[in-house]
Amino acid sequence: MSIADVVAMLGAIATFLFGMPTMTDGLEKLSSGRLEHILERLTSNVFKGVLLGAVVTGLIQSSAATTVMCVGFVNAGIMKLEQTVGIIMGANIGTTVTAQLLRLGDIDADNIVMMFLQPSFLGPILAVVGIIFYMFIKGGHKRIVGQIVLGLGLLFIGMNTMSSAVEPLKDLPEFQSVFTAFSNPLLGVAVGAAVTALLQSSSASMGILQAISTTGVVSFNIAMPLIMGQNIGTCITALISSVGASKNAKRTAMIHLFFNIIGSGFFLVVLYAGNALFRFPFWENTMDMGSIANLHLAFNIACTALLLPFHRQLVKLVKAVVPGDAEERELSVLDDRFLSSPSLALERAHDAVVQMSEFARDNYRLAVELIWKFDAKKLERLNETEVALDKLEGLLDNYLVKLTDRALTSEESMKVSELLHTLSDFERIGDYAVNVSESAVILHERGIAFSVQAQAELDGLTEFKRGANGVIELKFTDRARLLELLLDAAEHSGQEQVDRFLQAMEGQE
């Protein structure tokens, strides 16, 4: 093997590894948070969870990303621990889609139709189309589609180049001896886990294994432990994301780890014990890209089928490993873990702004009600909501600033800007509501009252409508009109008292 072959192989690996996150990031952007909402809401039972986990992971091509989402949802209080079990199991099945795509390299190119599907031909075509859409065609969604197509093209190019670069290795006795050592199952599992943990992608490590299989040195007994190790190694991303999270969020990451360890351990014992007793005829069979992809899929389906009936016991196990009661938490949709998926983080920020608008609406209503009928309990509730409103405004401001540092589309950047302006408006409405409530206290203490007509007009100030974007919009908040009503009250309360009240309000400007 020449130096040129080594350089070509390193370049191929770099191209392949760059193509994987490029495609995954594009798929996440294209989803715009919709897939995440499906995960949130459609997990009423574990079987639905498995299906959804497989579909979502198959679409975004990352079981680690799906599991990290689950960790974030549980930490935020959006999902329960039990809801994540099926999703995590399904994620392991969904992540096998990449290997199935890469197996196209094994297609016989005897006819022209099959030739078009080969990575050596399809990869450059996809890369060219993708770069045209990404760089030269305006429009947020078209650019994202270009990114996805470009990433897929780079995957195929990297895979084809890796296969060509490693071909000279098949004649090297040293290379063959290295892979012979992987027939030791424990060593194979350890190497597979270490490589995947380093790359933080089981799809990437699987692609490298598929490329090496073109040398003809990868047999079933070598591939199986490596695949098991890859499943275990991919858990590192979720484990890292759970650091500093709630107990149940940590347990979610542990479910992913235990699921893969138990499944791998069970089938490792069964297969090697079975081979010792019955000498399986397929044990030494050479694996190609297609057979490795099928083995990966079959293994993950088998693990899910094995452990799915015991999903409750799996939850009990992680609770025993991470003991203690899950701490009560306020709903926190602004978990920093979501920032790794900007589209999801933006959806969470939007939901928080809507929540903020509801706080502002409620306080405005309370403030106006206090003007014509004072209630100490309503005043207390208003002050409590104002504290929550200010806190949420600070959290949102910091969160959106962090989000601006991420790779956003032009549409997403515009939405971040709109949310930043909107939350300041809602915070100001909350401050005005406090000002009105303070004036209501003065009215109550001085015995100032409104006429029936003035009260009816005052009720009109509390009418609201909900905008199409879900943000609460005030129909009418004219301070001048409120002062006009107060002047109308002079006929019944005495001009001197109203003058003092107006002076107090002017001091709050």
C-alpha positions as CSV (number, residue, x, y, z in Angstrom):
1,M,0.0,0.0,0.0
2,S,1.5,3.3,-1.1
3,I,1.5,6.7,0.6
4,A,-0.9,7.9,-2.0
5,D,-3.3,5.1,-1.0
6,V,-3.0,6.1,2.7
7,V,-3.7,9.8,1.8
8,A,-6.6,8.8,-0.4
9,M,-8.1,6.7,2.4
10,L,-7.7,9.5,5.0
11,G,-9.3,12.0,2.6
12,A,-12.2,9.5,2.0
13,I,-12.8,9.1,5.7
14,A,-12.8,12.8,6.1
15,T,-15.3,13.3,3.2
16,F,-17.5,10.5,4.6
17,L,-17.5,11.9,8.2
18,F,-18.3,15.4,6.9
19,G,-21.1,14.2,4.7
20,M,-22.8,12.5,7.6
21,P,-23.5,15.6,9.8
22,T,-24.1,17.7,6.7
23,M,-27.0,15.4,5.7
24,T,-28.3,15.0,9.3
25,D,-28.2,18.7,10.0
26,G,-30.1,19.4,6.8
27,L,-32.7,16.8,7.7
28,E,-33.2,18.3,11.1
29,K,-33.6,21.8,9.7
30,L,-36.1,20.5,7.1
31,S,-38.2,19.0,9.9
32,S,-38.5,22.5,11.5
33,G,-39.4,20.9,14.9
34,R,-42.3,18.9,13.4
35,L,-40.7,15.5,14.1
36,E,-40.0,16.6,17.7
37,H,-43.6,17.5,18.2
38,I,-44.6,14.0,17.0
39,L,-42.2,12.5,19.5
40,E,-43.8,14.6,22.3
41,R,-47.4,13.8,21.6
42,L,-47.7,10.4,20.0
43,T,-46.1,8.2,22.6
44,S,-49.2,6.9,24.4
45,N,-47.9,3.4,24.4
46,V,-44.5,1.7,24.0
47,F,-45.4,0.1,20.6
48,K,-46.2,3.5,19.1
49,G,-43.0,4.7,20.6
50,V,-41.0,2.1,18.8
51,L,-42.6,3.0,15.5
52,L,-42.1,6.7,16.0
53,G,-38.5,6.3,17.1
54,A,-37.7,4.2,14.1
55,V,-39.4,6.7,11.7
56,V,-37.9,9.9,13.2
57,T,-34.4,8.4,13.4
58,G,-34.7,7.0,9.9
59,L,-35.6,10.5,8.7
60,I,-32.9,12.4,10.6
61,Q,-30.3,9.6,10.4
62,S,-29.1,9.8,14.0
63,S,-30.1,7.6,16.9
64,A,-27.9,9.7,19.1
65,A,-29.9,12.8,18.1
66,T,-33.2,11.1,18.8
67,T,-32.0,10.0,22.3
68,V,-30.6,13.4,23.1
69,M,-34.1,14.8,22.2
70,C,-35.6,12.4,24.7
71,V,-33.2,13.4,27.4
72,G,-34.0,17.0,26.8
73,F,-37.8,16.4,26.8
74,V,-37.6,14.4,30.1
75,N,-35.4,17.1,31.7
76,A,-37.9,19.7,30.6
77,G,-40.8,17.8,32.1
78,I,-42.4,17.5,28.6
79,M,-42.2,13.7,28.5
80,K,-42.3,11.0,31.2
81,L,-39.4,8.5,31.6
82,E,-41.7,5.6,30.6
83,Q,-42.6,7.3,27.3
84,T,-39.0,7.3,26.1
85,V,-38.4,3.5,26.2
86,G,-40.1,2.7,23.0
87,I,-38.6,5.7,21.2
88,I,-35.1,4.6,22.2
89,M,-35.7,1.1,21.0
90,G,-37.1,2.3,17.7
91,A,-34.2,4.7,17.2
92,N,-31.8,1.7,17.0
93,I,-33.9,0.3,14.2
94,G,-34.1,3.7,12.4
95,T,-30.4,4.2,12.4
96,T,-29.9,1.2,10.1
97,V,-31.2,3.1,7.1
98,T,-27.8,4.7,6.4
99,A,-26.2,1.3,6.0
100,Q,-29.0,0.2,3.7
101,L,-28.3,3.2,1.5
102,L,-24.6,2.6,1.4
103,R,-25.0,-1.0,0.4
104,L,-25.8,0.3,-3.1
105,G,-22.1,-0.2,-3.7
106,D,-22.7,-3.9,-4.0
107,I,-25.2,-3.5,-6.9
108,D,-24.3,-5.3,-10.1
109,A,-23.7,-2.6,-12.8
110,D,-24.3,-4.8,-15.8
111,N,-27.1,-2.7,-17.1
112,I,-27.3,1.1,-17.3
113,V,-30.2,1.4,-14.8
114,M,-28.2,-0.3,-12.1
115,M,-25.1,1.7,-13.0
116,F,-27.0,5.0,-12.1
117,L,-27.6,3.6,-8.6
118,Q,-24.0,2.9,-7.8
119,P,-22.2,5.3,-5.4
120,S,-19.4,5.8,-7.9
121,F,-21.9,7.4,-10.3
122,L,-24.6,8.6,-8.0
123,G,-22.4,10.3,-5.5
124,P,-20.9,13.0,-7.8
125,I,-24.3,13.6,-9.4
126,L,-25.9,14.2,-6.0
127,A,-23.0,16.4,-4.8
128,V,-23.2,18.6,-7.9
129,V,-27.0,19.0,-7.7
130,G,-26.7,19.6,-3.9
131,I,-24.1,22.3,-4.2
132,I,-26.1,24.1,-7.0
133,F,-29.2,24.2,-4.7
134,Y,-27.1,25.1,-1.6
135,M,-25.1,27.9,-3.2
136,F,-27.0,29.4,-6.1
137,I,-30.7,28.9,-5.5
138,K,-32.4,31.3,-3.1
139,G,-35.1,30.1,-0.7
140,G,-34.7,28.6,2.7
141,H,-36.2,25.2,2.0
142,K,-34.5,24.8,-1.3
143,R,-31.1,25.5,0.3
144,I,-31.8,23.0,3.0
145,V,-32.7,20.4,0.4
146,G,-29.5,21.2,-1.3
147,Q,-27.6,20.6,1.9
148,I,-29.3,17.2,2.4
149,V,-28.5,16.1,-1.2
150,L,-24.9,17.4,-0.9
151,G,-24.4,15.5,2.4
152,L,-25.8,12.3,0.8
153,G,-23.5,12.8,-2.2
154,L,-20.5,13.2,0.0
155,L,-21.4,10.0,1.9
156,F,-21.4,8.1,-1.4
157,I,-18.2,9.7,-2.7
158,G,-16.5,9.0,0.6
159,M,-17.7,5.4,0.7
160,N,-16.6,4.7,-2.9
161,T,-13.1,6.3,-2.3
162,M,-12.7,4.4,1.0
163,S,-13.5,1.1,-0.8
164,S,-11.0,1.8,-3.5
165,A,-8.3,3.0,-1.0
166,V,-8.5,-0.1,1.2
167,E,-8.6,-2.6,-1.7
168,P,-4.7,-3.0,-1.7
169,L,-4.9,-4.0,2.0
170,K,-6.5,-7.3,1.3
171,D,-3.2,-8.8,0.2
172,L,-1.3,-7.6,3.3
173,P,-0.9,-10.4,5.8
174,E,-0.6,-7.8,8.6
175,F,-4.0,-6.4,7.8
176,Q,-5.6,-9.8,7.7
177,S,-4.0,-10.7,11.1
178,V,-5.5,-7.6,12.7
179,F,-9.0,-8.5,11.6
180,T,-8.4,-12.1,12.7
181,A,-7.9,-10.7,16.2
182,F,-11.4,-9.3,16.1
183,S,-12.7,-12.8,16.2
184,N,-12.2,-12.5,19.9
185,P,-15.8,-11.2,20.7
186,L,-14.8,-9.1,23.7
187,L,-12.1,-7.3,21.7
188,G,-14.5,-6.8,18.8
189,V,-17.1,-5.3,21.0
190,A,-14.5,-3.0,22.7
191,V,-13.1,-1.8,19.4
192,G,-16.5,-1.2,17.9
193,A,-17.6,0.8,21.0
194,A,-14.4,2.8,21.1
195,V,-14.5,3.8,17.4
196,T,-18.2,4.7,17.6
197,A,-17.8,6.7,20.8
198,L,-14.9,8.6,19.2
199,L,-16.9,9.4,16.0
200,Q,-20.2,9.8,18.0
201,S,-22.1,8.1,15.2
202,S,-22.9,4.5,14.8
203,S,-23.8,5.2,11.1
204,A,-20.3,6.5,10.4
205,S,-18.5,3.6,12.0
206,M,-20.9,1.2,10.2
207,G,-20.0,2.9,6.9
208,I,-16.3,2.4,7.6
209,L,-16.9,-1.3,8.4
210,Q,-18.8,-1.7,5.1
211,A,-16.0,-0.1,3.2
212,I,-13.5,-2.5,4.8
213,S,-15.7,-5.4,4.0
214,T,-14.8,-4.9,0.3
215,T,-11.4,-6.4,1.1
216,G,-13.0,-9.7,1.8
217,V,-11.4,-10.1,5.3
218,V,-14.6,-9.4,7.3
219,S,-16.5,-12.6,8.2
220,F,-19.6,-13.0,10.3
221,N,-17.8,-13.8,13.5
222,I,-15.8,-10.6,13.1
223,A,-18.6,-8.3,12.0
224,M,-21.1,-9.4,14.8
225,P,-19.0,-8.2,17.8
226,L,-18.1,-5.0,16.0
227,I,-21.8,-4.2,15.3
228,M,-22.6,-4.9,18.9
229,G,-19.9,-2.6,20.1
230,Q,-21.1,0.1,17.7
231,N,-24.5,0.0,19.3
232,I,-23.0,0.4,22.7
233,G,-20.6,3.2,21.7
234,T,-23.4,5.4,20.2
235,C,-24.8,5.8,23.8
236,I,-21.9,8.1,24.7
237,T,-23.6,11.2,23.2
238,A,-26.8,10.8,25.3
239,L,-24.7,10.1,28.4
240,I,-22.8,13.3,27.9
241,S,-26.0,15.3,27.3
242,S,-27.4,14.0,30.6
243,V,-24.6,15.5,32.7
244,G,-26.2,18.1,35.1
245,A,-29.7,17.1,34.1
246,S,-32.5,15.8,36.3
247,K,-32.6,12.2,37.7
248,N,-35.1,11.1,35.1
249,A,-33.1,12.7,32.3
250,K,-30.0,10.7,33.5
251,R,-32.2,7.6,33.6
252,T,-33.3,8.2,30.0
253,A,-29.7,8.1,28.9
254,M,-29.1,5.0,31.0
255,I,-32.1,3.2,29.3
256,H,-30.3,3.7,25.9
257,L,-27.1,2.2,27.4
258,F,-28.7,-0.7,29.2
259,F,-30.8,-1.6,26.3
260,N,-27.8,-2.0,24.0
261,I,-25.6,-3.7,26.7
262,I,-28.3,-6.3,27.6
263,G,-29.2,-7.0,24.0
264,S,-25.6,-7.3,22.9
265,G,-24.7,-9.4,25.9
266,F,-27.6,-11.8,25.4
267,F,-27.0,-12.4,21.7
268,L,-23.2,-12.6,22.2
269,V,-23.7,-15.5,24.6
270,V,-26.4,-17.2,22.5
271,L,-24.4,-17.0,19.3
272,Y,-21.0,-18.0,20.6
273,A,-22.5,-20.8,22.8
274,G,-24.6,-22.0,19.9
275,N,-21.6,-22.0,17.5
276,A,-19.6,-24.0,20.1
277,L,-22.3,-26.6,20.2
278,F,-23.6,-26.7,16.6
279,R,-20.9,-25.1,14.5
280,F,-23.0,-22.7,12.5
281,P,-22.2,-23.0,8.7
282,F,-22.4,-19.2,8.3
283,W,-19.8,-18.5,11.0
284,E,-16.9,-18.0,8.7
285,N,-18.8,-16.6,5.7
286,T,-17.4,-13.5,4.1
287,M,-19.5,-10.4,4.6
288,D,-20.1,-7.7,2.0
289,M,-21.8,-4.3,2.3
290,G,-25.3,-5.7,1.8
291,S,-24.9,-8.6,4.3
292,I,-23.4,-6.2,6.9
293,A,-26.3,-3.8,6.4
294,N,-28.8,-6.7,6.8
295,L,-27.0,-8.1,9.8
296,H,-27.1,-4.6,11.4
297,L,-30.9,-4.3,10.8
298,A,-31.6,-7.9,11.9
299,F,-29.6,-7.5,15.1
300,N,-31.4,-4.3,16.1
301,I,-34.9,-5.7,15.4
302,A,-34.0,-8.8,17.4
303,C,-32.8,-6.7,20.4
304,T,-36.1,-4.7,20.3
305,A,-38.2,-7.9,20.0
306,L,-36.3,-9.4,22.9
307,L,-36.5,-6.5,25.4
308,L,-39.8,-4.8,24.4
309,P,-41.9,-7.1,26.6
310,F,-39.6,-6.1,29.5
311,H,-39.8,-2.3,29.1
312,R,-41.3,-1.8,32.5
313,Q,-38.5,-3.9,34.1
314,L,-35.9,-1.8,32.1
315,V,-37.4,1.3,33.7
316,K,-37.2,-0.3,37.2
317,L,-33.5,-1.2,36.5
318,V,-32.4,2.3,35.7
319,K,-34.3,3.6,38.7
320,A,-32.3,1.2,40.8
321,V,-29.0,2.3,39.2
322,V,-29.9,6.0,39.6
323,P,-31.8,5.9,42.9
324,G,-33.9,8.6,44.6
325,D,-37.1,10.4,43.8
326,A,-37.2,12.4,40.7
327,E,-37.0,16.0,41.8
328,E,-40.0,18.3,41.1
329,R,-39.1,20.8,38.5
330,E,-40.8,23.8,37.0
331,L,-41.6,23.4,33.3
332,S,-38.4,24.5,31.5
333,V,-38.8,24.3,27.8
334,L,-35.6,26.2,27.3
335,D,-33.2,23.3,27.9
336,D,-29.7,24.0,26.4
337,R,-29.7,20.5,25.0
338,F,-32.1,21.6,22.4
339,L,-29.6,24.0,21.0
340,S,-27.9,21.2,19.1
341,S,-31.0,21.1,17.0
342,P,-31.7,24.8,16.2
343,S,-35.1,24.1,14.6
344,L,-36.2,22.4,17.8
345,A,-34.7,25.1,20.0
346,L,-36.6,27.7,18.0
347,E,-39.9,25.9,18.5
348,R,-39.3,25.7,22.2
349,A,-38.5,29.4,22.3
350,H,-41.6,30.2,20.4
351,D,-43.7,28.1,22.9
352,A,-42.1,30.0,25.8
353,V,-42.9,33.4,24.1
354,V,-46.5,32.3,23.8
355,Q,-46.5,31.3,27.5
356,M,-45.1,34.8,28.2
357,S,-47.9,36.4,26.2
358,E,-50.4,34.5,28.3
359,F,-48.8,35.8,31.5
360,A,-49.0,39.4,30.1
361,R,-52.6,38.9,29.0
362,D,-53.7,37.5,32.4
363,N,-52.0,40.3,34.3
364,Y,-53.5,42.9,32.1
365,R,-57.0,41.5,32.7
366,L,-56.3,41.3,36.4
367,A,-55.1,44.9,36.5
368,V,-58.2,46.3,34.7
369,E,-60.5,44.2,37.0
370,L,-58.7,45.6,40.0
371,I,-59.4,49.1,38.8
372,W,-63.2,48.7,39.1
373,K,-63.3,46.0,41.8
374,F,-60.4,45.6,44.1
375,D,-59.5,42.1,45.3
376,A,-56.4,41.4,47.4
377,K,-56.1,37.8,46.1
378,K,-56.1,39.0,42.5
379,L,-53.4,41.5,43.3
380,E,-51.3,38.8,44.9
381,R,-51.8,36.6,41.8
382,L,-50.8,39.5,39.6
383,N,-47.6,40.1,41.5
384,E,-46.7,36.4,41.4
385,T,-47.3,36.3,37.6
386,E,-45.2,39.4,37.1
387,V,-42.2,37.7,38.9
388,A,-42.6,34.7,36.6
389,L,-42.9,37.0,33.6
390,D,-39.7,38.8,34.3
391,K,-37.9,35.5,35.0
392,L,-39.1,34.0,31.7
393,E,-38.1,37.2,29.8
394,G,-34.5,36.9,31.1
395,L,-34.3,33.2,30.3
396,L,-35.7,33.7,26.8
397,D,-33.4,36.6,26.1
398,N,-30.3,34.6,27.0
399,Y,-31.6,31.5,25.1
400,L,-32.3,33.4,21.9
401,V,-28.9,35.1,22.0
402,K,-27.3,31.6,22.4
403,L,-29.4,30.4,19.4
404,T,-28.0,33.2,17.2
405,D,-24.6,31.5,17.5
406,R,-25.9,28.4,15.8
407,A,-26.2,27.6,12.1
408,L,-29.6,29.1,11.2
409,T,-31.5,29.5,8.0
410,S,-32.5,33.0,6.9
411,E,-36.1,32.3,8.0
412,E,-34.9,31.0,11.4
413,S,-32.7,34.1,11.9
414,M,-35.7,36.3,11.1
415,K,-37.9,34.4,13.5
416,V,-35.3,34.8,16.3
417,S,-35.2,38.5,15.7
418,E,-39.0,38.7,15.8
419,L,-39.1,36.7,19.1
420,L,-36.5,39.0,20.7
421,H,-38.6,42.1,19.9
422,T,-41.9,40.3,20.9
423,L,-40.7,39.2,24.3
424,S,-39.7,42.8,25.2
425,D,-43.1,44.0,24.2
426,F,-44.8,41.4,26.4
427,E,-42.5,42.3,29.3
428,R,-43.5,46.0,28.9
429,I,-47.2,45.1,28.9
430,G,-46.5,43.3,32.2
431,D,-44.9,46.4,33.6
432,Y,-47.9,48.5,32.5
433,A,-50.2,46.0,34.2
434,V,-48.2,46.5,37.5
435,N,-48.6,50.3,37.1
436,V,-52.3,50.0,36.6
437,S,-52.6,47.7,39.7
438,E,-50.7,50.2,41.8
439,S,-53.2,52.8,40.6
440,A,-56.0,50.4,41.5
441,V,-54.6,50.2,45.1
442,I,-54.8,54.0,45.3
443,L,-58.4,54.0,44.0
444,H,-59.3,51.4,46.6
445,E,-57.7,53.2,49.5
446,R,-59.3,56.6,48.5
447,G,-62.7,55.1,47.8
448,I,-62.9,56.3,44.1
449,A,-65.5,54.4,42.1
450,F,-66.6,54.3,38.4
451,S,-70.1,54.8,37.0
452,V,-71.9,51.8,35.5
453,Q,-71.2,53.2,32.0
454,A,-67.5,53.7,32.7
455,Q,-67.3,50.1,34.1
456,A,-68.8,48.8,30.8
457,E,-66.3,50.7,28.8
458,L,-63.6,49.5,31.0
459,D,-64.6,45.9,30.4
460,G,-64.0,46.5,26.7
461,L,-60.3,47.2,27.4
462,T,-59.9,43.5,28.4
463,E,-61.0,42.0,25.1
464,F,-58.4,39.9,23.4
465,K,-57.9,37.8,20.3
466,R,-55.5,35.1,19.5
467,G,-53.3,35.6,16.4
468,A,-52.7,33.1,13.7
469,N,-49.2,32.5,15.0
470,G,-50.5,31.6,18.5
471,V,-49.3,34.7,20.2
472,I,-51.8,36.7,22.2
473,E,-52.6,40.1,20.7
474,L,-54.2,42.9,22.7
475,K,-57.2,44.5,21.0
476,F,-57.1,47.8,22.8
477,T,-54.7,49.2,25.5
478,D,-55.0,52.9,25.0
479,R,-53.7,54.6,28.2
480,A,-55.4,57.9,27.2
481,R,-58.8,56.2,27.1
482,L,-58.2,54.8,30.6
483,L,-57.5,58.3,31.9
484,E,-60.7,59.5,30.2
485,L,-62.6,57.0,32.2
486,L,-60.9,58.1,35.3
487,L,-61.9,61.7,34.6
488,D,-65.5,60.5,34.1
489,A,-65.3,59.1,37.7
490,A,-64.8,62.6,39.0
491,E,-68.5,63.3,38.8
492,H,-69.0,60.6,41.5
493,S,-65.8,60.7,43.5
494,G,-64.7,64.3,43.8
495,Q,-62.3,66.1,41.5
496,E,-59.7,66.6,44.3
497,Q,-59.3,62.8,44.8
498,V,-59.0,62.2,41.0
499,D,-56.4,65.0,40.7
500,R,-54.3,63.2,43.3
501,F,-54.8,59.9,41.5
502,L,-53.7,61.4,38.1
503,Q,-50.6,62.9,39.7
504,A,-49.7,59.5,41.1
505,M,-50.1,58.0,37.6
506,E,-48.0,60.7,36.0
507,G,-45.2,59.8,38.4
508,Q,-45.3,56.3,37.0
509,E,-44.6,57.3,33.4
